[in-house]
Amino acid sequence: MARPYRLASITTSDELRPSLVSRFYSVSDANTFDLYLTDLPPAALRPGASLAGVSGHLVRIHVFVVPRAGRTPIDTDAFNAAVTHVIVSSGQIGVYAGGGFVIPENSIGASELRARLAGGTVRFEAGTSGFTDRLGASTVSGMLRTTRNPSMAETAKARLDELARQARGSGAIGN
């Protein structure tokens, strides 16, 4: 049975299992690709769109090395991906960042990419003044199924970068 994307606090029993219904990816080269997962309404994904009353998630998993059997160390402490998880809660923004290990289950560049995220950890990095961090340091894992869509990936990247800048510029930085 596939395990959905999951963010679980290391210090409390809090966890998130968002229903990330929009999932797409883009490929940079043979070793580099980006996965985007979100449940934000399409209008909220547009850079510059208002977040008034909006709640949801936007996740980017940047894989910078595709593991190769016999050539890539596969260990619970290894990582090959940077994870950025943005939470929008009633218009307030929180950013969690860290890394994990992504193992693709089929060919990079296919119309649909299936992959497993394991051994990941993230921590609260920044938030707007009204955002409350309820998770702190957390594990991140799950089975990922995405559709190749470079255009949507570019839009999601621009929006995620914008939201992260807003959160970091607010002065509320994680420990």
C-alpha positions as CSV (number, residue, x, y, z in Angstrom):
1,M,0.0,0.0,0.0
2,A,1.4,3.4,-0.9
3,R,2.1,5.8,1.9
4,P,1.0,9.3,1.3
5,Y,3.3,12.3,1.9
6,R,3.6,12.8,5.6
7,L,5.2,15.4,7.9
8,A,5.5,14.2,11.5
9,S,6.9,16.2,14.4
10,I,9.9,14.7,16.1
11,T,9.0,16.2,19.5
12,T,5.2,16.0,19.7
13,S,2.5,13.7,18.3
14,D,1.5,16.3,15.7
15,E,1.6,15.3,12.0
16,L,0.3,16.5,8.7
17,R,-0.9,14.2,5.9
18,P,-2.1,16.8,3.4
19,S,-4.1,15.7,0.4
20,L,-1.7,17.1,-2.2
21,V,-3.9,16.7,-5.2
22,S,-1.8,18.7,-7.7
23,R,1.5,17.0,-8.4
24,F,3.9,17.7,-11.2
25,Y,7.6,17.7,-12.0
26,S,10.3,19.1,-14.3
27,V,13.7,17.7,-15.4
28,S,16.9,19.8,-15.5
29,D,19.3,17.1,-16.6
30,A,19.9,13.3,-16.2
31,N,20.6,13.8,-12.4
32,T,18.4,16.8,-11.4
33,F,14.7,17.1,-11.2
34,D,12.1,19.0,-9.1
35,L,8.9,17.6,-7.8
36,Y,6.0,19.9,-6.7
37,L,3.1,18.9,-4.6
38,T,0.2,21.2,-3.6
39,D,-3.3,21.5,-2.5
40,L,-3.5,25.2,-3.0
41,P,-6.3,26.5,-5.3
42,P,-4.9,27.2,-8.8
43,A,-5.5,30.9,-8.4
44,A,-3.3,30.9,-5.2
45,L,-0.4,29.4,-7.2
46,R,0.0,32.4,-9.4
47,P,2.8,34.7,-8.2
48,G,1.4,37.8,-6.6
49,A,-2.0,36.3,-5.9
50,S,-3.7,37.3,-2.7
51,L,-3.6,34.7,0.2
52,A,-6.5,36.3,2.0
53,G,-8.4,33.4,3.5
54,V,-6.2,30.8,1.8
55,S,-4.9,27.7,3.6
56,G,-2.9,24.8,2.1
57,H,0.6,23.5,1.3
58,L,3.2,23.9,-1.4
59,V,6.1,21.4,-1.4
60,R,9.2,21.4,-3.5
61,I,11.6,18.4,-3.6
62,H,14.7,19.2,-5.5
63,V,16.6,16.0,-6.3
64,F,20.2,16.9,-7.1
65,V,21.6,13.3,-7.6
66,V,19.7,10.3,-8.9
67,P,20.9,7.3,-7.0
68,R,22.6,4.6,-9.1
69,A,22.9,1.0,-7.9
70,G,26.5,0.3,-6.7
71,R,27.6,3.9,-7.2
72,T,25.4,5.9,-4.7
73,P,25.5,5.3,-1.0
74,I,22.0,4.4,0.2
75,D,21.9,4.9,3.9
76,T,19.4,6.3,6.4
77,D,21.8,9.2,7.0
78,A,22.3,9.9,3.3
79,F,20.4,12.5,1.3
80,N,20.1,13.5,-2.3
81,A,17.2,16.0,-2.2
82,A,16.4,19.3,-0.6
83,V,12.8,19.6,0.7
84,T,11.0,22.9,1.2
85,H,7.5,22.7,2.6
86,V,5.5,25.9,2.7
87,I,2.3,26.0,4.8
88,V,-0.3,28.7,4.3
89,S,-2.7,29.0,7.1
90,S,-5.4,31.7,6.8
91,G,-3.0,33.7,4.7
92,Q,-0.1,33.3,7.1
93,I,3.1,31.6,5.8
94,G,5.4,29.1,7.4
95,V,8.5,27.5,5.8
96,Y,10.0,24.2,6.7
97,A,13.3,23.1,5.0
98,G,15.6,20.2,5.1
99,G,16.5,17.1,3.1
100,G,15.8,13.5,2.4
101,F,16.5,10.6,0.2
102,V,14.5,10.2,-3.0
103,I,14.5,6.9,-5.0
104,P,12.8,7.1,-8.4
105,E,10.9,4.0,-9.2
106,N,10.8,4.6,-13.0
107,S,12.6,6.7,-15.6
108,I,13.3,10.4,-15.1
109,G,11.6,12.2,-18.0
110,A,8.7,9.8,-18.2
111,S,5.2,11.4,-18.5
112,E,4.6,10.2,-14.9
113,L,7.3,9.9,-12.3
114,R,6.9,7.6,-9.3
115,A,9.4,8.0,-6.4
116,R,9.8,7.3,-2.7
117,L,11.0,9.9,-0.2
118,A,12.5,8.4,2.9
119,G,14.7,9.4,5.8
120,G,13.8,13.0,5.4
121,T,13.9,15.7,8.1
122,V,12.9,19.3,8.0
123,R,12.8,22.1,10.6
124,F,10.9,25.4,10.9
125,E,12.9,27.9,9.0
126,A,10.8,31.1,8.9
127,G,7.3,32.4,9.1
128,T,5.2,35.5,8.9
129,S,4.3,37.2,12.2
130,G,0.9,35.5,12.4
131,F,2.2,31.9,11.7
132,T,2.4,29.5,14.6
133,D,4.9,26.6,14.3
134,R,3.1,23.5,15.7
135,L,5.6,20.9,14.3
136,G,9.2,22.0,15.0
137,A,11.7,19.6,13.7
138,S,9.9,16.9,11.7
139,T,10.4,13.8,9.6
140,V,9.1,13.8,6.1
141,S,8.4,10.7,3.9
142,G,6.0,9.3,1.4
143,M,5.3,7.8,-2.0
144,L,5.3,10.5,-4.7
145,R,3.5,10.2,-8.0
146,T,3.8,13.2,-10.3
147,T,3.1,14.2,-13.9
148,R,5.8,15.8,-16.0
149,N,4.6,19.4,-16.5
150,P,7.5,21.9,-16.9
151,S,5.1,24.9,-17.2
152,M,3.3,24.2,-13.9
153,A,6.6,23.4,-12.2
154,E,7.9,26.8,-13.2
155,T,4.8,28.5,-11.9
156,A,5.0,26.6,-8.6
157,K,8.7,27.3,-8.2
158,A,8.1,31.1,-8.7
159,R,5.2,31.0,-6.1
160,L,7.2,28.9,-3.6
161,D,10.2,31.2,-3.9
162,E,7.9,34.3,-3.4
163,L,6.2,32.8,-0.4
164,A,9.6,31.8,1.2
165,R,10.9,35.3,0.6
166,Q,7.8,36.8,2.3
167,A,8.2,34.5,5.3
168,R,12.0,35.1,5.6
169,G,11.5,38.9,5.3
170,S,9.0,39.0,8.2
171,G,11.8,38.4,10.8
172,A,10.2,35.3,12.4
173,I,13.0,32.8,12.0
174,G,13.2,29.2,13.4
175,N,15.7,28.1,15.9
